[in-house]
């Protein structure tokens, strides 16, 4: 009975660790879709849109560079995550500014 508890516990740990894995490409794709939708709905200016798209290209290059050797180090993951987070914050700021278009 104890071994069954250990097996169930181990399975739960494995499931939660895979669920929390960072998928940078999916995050970046979602952010790109949000930017496209906001630009289409006139929530962003053309200049803001171009800045965000350039930033996303830089993030994509960082993801590709980190994955080039097949191993993504924790330092590389932290840098990529911070770039995505910075881009999300900038997008939120641009989307809610009070400029008239």
C-alpha positions as CSV (number, residue, x, y, z in Angstrom):
1,X,0.0,0.0,0.0
2,X,2.9,2.4,0.8
3,X,4.5,1.7,-2.6
4,X,1.2,2.6,-4.3
5,X,1.2,6.0,-2.5
6,X,4.8,6.6,-3.6
7,X,4.0,5.7,-7.2
8,X,1.0,8.0,-7.2
9,X,3.0,10.8,-5.6
10,X,5.8,10.4,-8.2
11,X,3.3,10.5,-11.0
12,X,1.8,13.7,-9.6
13,X,5.2,15.3,-9.4
14,X,6.0,14.4,-13.0
15,X,2.7,15.7,-14.3
16,X,3.0,19.0,-12.5
17,X,6.6,19.5,-13.6
18,X,5.7,18.9,-17.3
19,X,2.7,21.3,-16.9
20,X,4.9,24.0,-15.6
21,X,7.5,23.7,-18.4
22,X,8.1,26.9,-20.2
23,X,7.0,26.9,-23.9
24,X,8.5,30.2,-25.2
25,X,7.4,29.7,-28.8
26,X,3.8,29.3,-27.7
27,X,4.0,32.4,-25.5
28,X,5.5,34.4,-28.3
29,X,2.9,33.2,-30.8
30,X,0.1,34.2,-28.4
31,X,1.7,37.6,-27.8
32,X,2.1,38.1,-31.6
33,X,-1.6,37.2,-32.1
34,X,-2.6,39.7,-29.4
35,X,-0.5,42.4,-31.0
36,X,-2.0,41.7,-34.4
37,X,-5.6,41.9,-33.0
38,X,-4.9,45.1,-31.2
39,X,-3.4,46.7,-34.3
40,X,-6.3,45.6,-36.4
41,X,-8.8,47.1,-33.8
42,X,-6.8,50.4,-33.9
43,X,-5.6,50.0,-30.3
44,X,-2.0,50.5,-31.4
45,X,-0.3,53.0,-33.6
46,X,1.8,51.9,-36.5
47,X,5.0,53.0,-34.8
48,X,4.1,51.0,-31.7
49,X,3.2,48.0,-33.8
50,X,6.5,48.1,-35.6
51,X,8.4,48.4,-32.3
52,X,6.6,45.4,-30.9
53,X,7.2,43.3,-34.1
54,X,10.9,44.1,-34.0
55,X,11.1,43.1,-30.4
56,X,9.4,39.8,-31.2
57,X,11.9,39.1,-33.9
58,X,14.7,39.7,-31.4
59,X,13.0,37.3,-29.0
60,X,12.6,34.7,-31.7
61,X,16.3,35.0,-32.6
62,X,17.2,34.5,-28.9
63,X,15.0,31.4,-28.7
64,X,16.6,30.0,-31.9
65,X,20.1,30.8,-30.6
66,X,19.4,29.1,-27.2
67,X,18.0,26.0,-28.9
68,X,20.8,25.7,-31.5
69,X,23.0,23.5,-29.4
70,X,20.1,21.4,-28.2
71,X,20.5,22.5,-24.5
72,X,18.8,25.5,-23.1
73,X,20.5,26.6,-19.9
74,X,18.7,28.1,-17.0
75,X,20.4,31.4,-17.7
76,X,19.2,31.4,-21.3
77,X,15.7,30.5,-20.1
78,X,15.7,33.4,-17.7
79,X,16.8,35.9,-20.3
80,X,14.2,34.7,-22.8
81,X,11.5,34.8,-20.2
82,X,12.5,38.3,-19.1
83,X,12.3,39.5,-22.7
84,X,8.9,38.0,-23.2
85,X,7.7,39.5,-19.9
86,X,9.1,43.0,-20.9
87,X,7.3,42.7,-24.2
88,X,4.0,41.9,-22.5
89,X,4.3,44.9,-20.2
90,X,5.2,47.2,-23.1
91,X,2.2,45.9,-25.1
92,X,-0.1,46.5,-22.2
93,X,1.2,50.0,-21.8
94,X,0.9,50.8,-25.5
95,X,-2.6,49.3,-25.7
96,X,-4.0,51.4,-22.9
97,X,-2.4,54.7,-23.7
98,X,-4.6,57.8,-24.2
99,X,-3.5,58.8,-27.7
100,X,-6.1,59.7,-30.3
101,X,-5.6,57.9,-33.6
